[in-house]
Amino acid sequence: MTNLSRTPLTSTVAEGFTRGYISPIVAHPKSYKSWLLSPLHKAERQVSIHMETQLKDIGVSAPEGHLLSYVARYGPSAVGELLRVLGTRRTTMTSMLDRMEQRGLVDRSINAEDRRSFMVGITPAGLEIVDRCGKILEGFEKKVGRLLSRAASDGLQEVFSVIDTVTQVDVRRK
C-alpha cells in the first residue's frame, strides 16, 4: 500500500480525489493536523457504520435508506440528481436501483423532459421503509442532542453554514 503522506500530489492521486477513490483526508502530510476534515470524516464513518447496523434490521443499507428518504422528500428524481446527492458511481447506482426496484421500493420511468434519462419514484412499500428509517434517525439524533449543549449544537450548525459559504456547492444542483 502506498504511503500517501509521503507521496507528492501526482495526477493519479489528484484523479483519485475527483473520482472519489481516495479521501483527501488521508493524503495530507503527517505534519498537518486537520482540525476540521479528519473529525468530520471520522464522524461520517461512525454514523454510517452505526446506521448500517440499525438499518439492517429493516432490510436496507444506509445508501438505500438515504436514496429512499431523498426520493420521498424531493422525488421523483432524475438519476443524475441522485448521483450528485448520494455521491455514488453510476454503476453502483444502477445496481442499487435494480435491487430496490425488484424489491418493490422504487419505480423508474422515462424522464418526460428529455426522453433519454430515467426518473426514480417511491412506492408505498418504499414509503413504509422511509417511515421506519425516519424513526431510527430521529432516535439517533435525539440521543446525540441530549448529550450536546445548546452552544455546541449552534456551533455545529455554524460550521455547516460556513462550509456552505466556502464551498458554494449545492449537491442538488448541477
Disulfide bonds with the S-S distance in Angstrom:
none
